[in-house]
Every structure is written in C-alpha cells, then in structure tokens.
Amino acid sequence: MVRYNRMKGRPTLWLPGTDHAGIATQLVVEKMLASEGIKRTDMSRDEFTKRVWEWKEKYGGTITNQIKRLGASCDWTRERFTLDEQLSQAVIEAFIKLHEKGLIYQGSYLVNWSPNLQTAVSDLEVEYSEEPGTLYHIKYRVAGQSDFLTVATTRPETLFGDVAIAVNPKDDRYSKFIGKMAIVPMTYGRHVPIIADRHVDKDFGTGVLKISPGHDHNDYYLARKLGLPILNVMNKDGTLNEVAGLYCGLDRFEARKKLWSELEETGLAVRKEPHTSRVPRSQRGGEIIEPLVSKQWFVTMESLAEKALLAVEKGELTIMPERFEKIYNHWLSNIKDWCISRQLWWGHRIPVWYIVGKNCEEDYIVARNADEALEKAREKYGKNVEIYQDPDVLDTWFSSALWPFSTLGWPDVAAEDFKKFYPTTMLETGHDILFFWVARMVMMGIEFTGTVPFSYVYLHGLIRDSQGRKMSKTLGNVIDPLDTIKEFGTDALRFTISLGTAGQDLNLSTERLTANKSFTNKLWNAGKFVLQNMPSKTDESAWEAIKNCKFDKEESVLVLPLPECWVVSELHVLIDMVTASYDKFFFGDVGREIYDFFWSDFADWYIEASKARLYQSEADSASSEAQAVLLYVFENVLKLLHPFMPFVTEALWQALPDRKEALIVSPWPQTSLPRFPNSIKKFENFQALTRAIRNARAEYSVEPAKRISASIVASEEVIQYISKEKEVLALLSRLDLQNIHFTDSPPGDANHSVHLVASEGLEAYLPLADMVDLSAEVERLSKRLSKMQVEYDGLVARLSSQKFVEKAPEDVVRGVREKAAEAEEKINLTKNRLAFLKSSVLVSK
C-alpha cells in the first residue's frame, strides 16, 4: 500500500511503532525472574520495572527487526513506543478528559479474572474452547419438606456463593416449589429462595439452576435485575475464601474434588457424568479464567460506540472486506463498558491518587502528575493531607487506541489540524483485532479529534501453517519470518503472503514459497537477458535509437512489428488492470495478473521472439526496436512489481542504464496508454500456430535440434502478417527457414503430412518424412500395439469371468471396465496412426 501510493505521487507515511504489551511482557519477565529464583512480589515496583526495561532493550527489537527485514517501507526515524514520554502524556490526557466528561468511572463489578496473572482481562482477551469435563448432580433440600431439588452444575465449588435456585415457570415438575426456600449443601443450613425465570433451560441437566452471581456472568446480570445479593467465594489467587467455611484456602480445583467426595459421604451427591463445555481461558496465560467481582476502572462505551457506528453508516469509514462491517456493527451495537484497569506493574499507571484515611471510591484525585494531585488534594482537604497513587495500570489497548493521533502530536496539536492528515489515511490490520484495536481507535479518534482517524480499514487474514492450523508454540509450528527469508528470500515470502484473498486466512506452505522463489529467479534471469542485450554504454548512436522509440502514442505503437506491438499492447492493458486492482485493494489479483503477464507473455514469448531480432536480423532498426521494447516492458514490470518485491526489483532497476532515481520513488506507469486488440488477436493466432507445431514435434518425438519444413495454409490477410514474422516462427517452432511455405490451399503431399488446425482459418502441414524415420516408427508402433493388445485382452478376460464380476467389489469391477475402455481407445488411435505411417512408407518407396 505504502510503496504503491508513494509511486503514485501521494504524500505517504507509514509510521512504525510497538505497544508495551502489558500482560504478555510482564508474564515473560516474571518467568525469567522465576528462573533466577526471584518472585516479582519480592521486589519493589521500581526494581521490577527496571528489569522489564532491561528486557525490552535486549529483546524488544525482535519484531521491529523482522518488520525491517520484510521490507516494510516505514519512516524508521519516527518509530514510537507506547511508553514514550509524549505518548504517555497523551494517555494521561485522554484519561483525564474522559473522566471530566463522566465517561470513566470506578466500581466493583464482575470481571474476567486471571488468577495466575493476578489481573482483570477484557472479554476480548478470553478465548473459549470446547473441552471435556464433568457435570455434577447435587441434591438441594427444600426447606421444611422432605423433597429435594437436584441441581446439575459443572462448578460445584461455587455453591458456597449460591443466592437462589431457579426453575423455568413453565416447568410443571417444579412449579409447586416456586416461592419456597432451598438449603444450600455443606453450608450449615443456609437458605436461598427458589425463584422462576424464563431463561432457565428445562432440557439442560435437571432443569434446576443454581444462581452464583459472584462467579458467573449470566447469574450476575440476573441477580442485578432481581436485586439478589452477590457472594464472592474466591480469593484473587483462585483459592476459596472464608465464605466457603472449612474449604477456605483450598485451590478452586482441589476444593471441587474434596467437596464432591464429602457430598457423596453425606448422600447429597446424585451422580456425575462426562460433559463437554465451553471453557474460558486467558489468551495470554492459557489458564482458566475466573469470573470475579472486583473493583476496577471502566469506560462508558455507549455514546462513543454510537459515533463509531454513524461513521460507517455515513460512509466516512469503509471496512474491507465488506462482510466485516456487519461484525463491526453488531459488536458496537451490543458493546459493554470497557474495563481499562489491570493489576500489573508494567504499563501506564492510572493517573488517580487517593487520600489516606478516606473512602477510595468517593475521595480521589485525577491529575497529570503527583505534584498536581497533591496540590488539588490540599485545596480540597487541607495542607496536611497525604496521598498515594492507584497501583493499577491501564489496559495496553487504551494507549494503542490513541495511536493514530497521539503519534502525530496530540494533545499539543489542535483537533482541527488532524483533518488534513486523515482524509487519505489507511489502516491495514488482522481481522482478529477488529475490536481490540480498530473499533477503539475509531471511537477515540472521533472523541478527541472530532474526525474518523482513517478512511479505510483493510483486514487481512491470519497466516497459518501448511495444514491450516493456527501457529502456536504448543504445536511447535511457529514460522520465524527470518528463517523463511534465509531459505527463500524476502521477495518470495512477501509475494507469497500477498497473494491471499482479503480477510481470508492463508496457509503458508513450502511449495508456495518454492514456486515464488522460482519466480524471483525468473525475474532476475530476465533482467540479465535484457542487460546483456543492450548496446554498450559507449555506443551513443544505438542508445539514441532506443531513446527515440516512444510508446505513448497510437502511431508509435501501431508501426511496431507484430510481436512488439502485441507485448506493448498487453503491457498497457496490464498497467490499467493492475492499477485498478491496487486502487480496489485486490492485492491478490495484482500479484496474479503481473505473474501471468511476466512469466507467460514476456519471458516465455516475447523474450524468445526478440532473439530473432537480436541474433538473426540484419536490420539495425529491428534490433533497436526489440531492445527498446525489452527495456520498456521490463522497467514497467519492475514498477508494477515493486510494492510486492522491493528488493529484487530495486536491484534490477539500479542495474538498468541511465537510472536517474531509485525505483522506490520513481513515478507509477501512466494508464490509458495505446493498445491494439487486433494486434493482440493476430499474435494469439501466431501463438496458436507455434503451439500446434511444438505439440506435433513432441508427439512424434522429433529431436529438438532438428529443423523441419512446413506449409502454412491461410487466407491472404493472415498469411500477410504471419509471413512477416517468418524468422520468429522458424525460431520458436524450430522450422527450416528456407522450407516454410505460405499458401491458400493444402500442399500436394498433404496426405503424407501431419495436418494441424491452429485456429479458424489457420492450418499447417508438416511432412511426415521430415519428422521421423518412417520405417523405424512403424516398427516401434507395431511393437507397442502388440503390447497394448495383450494388456487389453487380459482386462477383457477378467470382465468375461462371471466369478470375477459377481464376487469382486463393485469399485474394482468398475475400475477394470474403465481401464479396458481406455486401452481400447488407445489401441484404435495407434492403429490409425500406424495405418497412416504405413501408407507413407509405401509412397516413399
């Protein structure tokens, strides 16, 4: 995108940078410290962050180095990091402004808690997987009665947090218990109400649902709707707390085992059965996430989301591929408030200070730094006040959401100034972070600058392994791009991963990389051919002749010989197609269109045809025209390919004579240049004739070096343009130049020639005696026919056996029949060809 738009003359900037990856980085550094026998909690916060910075300086450039090696055309002098001072100030300013508008608030709510990481994580950082587990059936006694209700649950350890038992109001089995009380097992008689709720699934388990709002998202929303209390039975490390009584201090999974054992002893365990359920796991740590009530900071999203939805509706923002627009709209239409606080030490510290001795949720100061916080606190509470900063940091995605404008100087740059940047901006990213990052950048951009931060969002797929699996360290299938570059080259890798369909995942295979490495080599060899066939630098008159050849006017193209007019016309068609595909972001189409033209048209046909001018022609003008066309077509192919394959194209470009500027900043080829469909059609006829002759030579095993004669039969018009390229036809088809005859009727020896129909109105006759030793070929085919007849007779014999037909598997019998039919067809063809050859032998005798 960047290289193409730069060549189009548009002001272009790809501003590189990385975020601080709060959870992932802290997790890596904690593991590193653990290998040294050190726990994070044994260190001060400053000591720990110092170690993280040291780690970042040593390893943080890995991804940046990979991106550089991949040829990312960034302005590396502007590289940014989300913890840079200016970006950190922007984060603080954004928090303050959102808080001033009442869009940031603090409260205790149910969040996704990571016990190992000891922090809250967002909904988007939780991955669900279908995993085998157990469904436990437990008796709950109905208070004051001998009846029991059996509850089915996958998490029996949370029963200590039960605040109700729910049944469907239309479930006749339990309607008589609605309004009564149930006794929660193992809680020394704690009573909870039996309630009715239409959302209870009558067919799941027993149709009786335990309500544990402190540890289940659905239960939490139901409890808030009905005004039920919320009990938390778990500590931040995943152990049970004092609410669980004798189970206090036990790990949640240990407690589950012990509880079930004691339920069995007391007769309250009914049964347990295998059950597959959706298990929430931390995207970073992989552990099972625990829904937990915790005090956190949140951003109110509804008003922000409305503006982001409107931007797409009004056409100010286009999401590609289009199908992701529906996903974007659905997510923003059902968005929840964003939990932005994380219980980490690495990241942007939340700019909130509390007053010693005051209520944290009511008495706090939001400020840009500690000095400002202390000054505000003294104004409000007196000079002797003491303050301390909130220990939490902001979600990494909070700072990343400010990236489009914080990196351009916000808040120091006025909001209205961003409008001059944004109209031409483009965001290209993976579809897996559409919500993590893209939607949030849109919301924050509109909120803080009044403008959508980019006009287009292009979403690409994931790169998977050759089997279509997502890369992971667990599977051991992670591909380091630097290793791939070492084996296949950067250009081959770039070209391979650029050929995918927008939004679709790409399976990266060795076969694809190998094929595109061959394409790179083909490009390089074509460049060598072009360079080797240019005049010497000192031959000024020859270079003057080449420079005088222009191809931007109809008259200058139309006067070219047929092969030259054809390849220049096809190039001009290609430039228009490729430019249109680039503008539509159809990058896969771009790559395939250039590949097909270069390999098939230019390398396989025109380079070969040009040799008739360069090596055999006595006319200097023909040679100069061929040199000019070779140079013109090749340098334009390099331009079209440069955004995909920057290294090999730049190297070849710099090797071409008279280069005044680097390819990276050279102008894009002009569009709407002259092309002649009639010339294209004529050369296609020429190609068809050449292919027909080549195929006949292969069929009759004619030695490559042997030149054969030919009679070309066509109308006067066709003969006129074909005969003009007699030398090219002889070169490409390996014909005897002195024995190529053009006529409007079949030759006298037509009955003893191979007859070829190249296209409508264009035929060729190749004398058989020129192509093969007739007697030897008759002998060879006779032996081959005998062998084929024996094989065929064996197949017929098997099919004639009633025992075989009745007892053999149907697919085997069908296979033998197909082989027999194929063998019979080959025998008939060979017989016909043999008869033709024998008649020719008799005539020659």
Helices and strands as residue ranges (DSSP letters): H 2-7, E 17-18, H 22-35, G 40-42, H 45-59, H 62-69, G 76-78, E 80-81, H 85-100, E 104-114, E 119-121, G 123-125, E 126-142, E 148-153, G 156-161, E 164-167, G 175-177, E 181-183, E 191-196, E 208-211, H 217-226, G 242-247, H 252-266, E 269-282, E 290-299, H 302-313, E 318-320, H 323-333, E 338-339, E 341-342, E 352-355, E 364-366, H 370-381, E 387-389, E 393-394, H 396-400, H 403-406, G 415-420, G 422-424, E 426-430, G 431-433, I 434-438, H 439-449, E 456-460, E 463-464, H 481-488, H 490-498, E 506-507, H 510-532, H 540-547, H 554-558, H 562-583, H 587-596, I 597-606, H 607-611, I 612-616, H 620-641, H 646-655, G 663-665, H 677-699, E 708-714, H 716-724, H 726-733, E 735-743, G 750-752, E 753-759, E 762-767, H 768-771, H 774-800, H 802-807, H 810-844
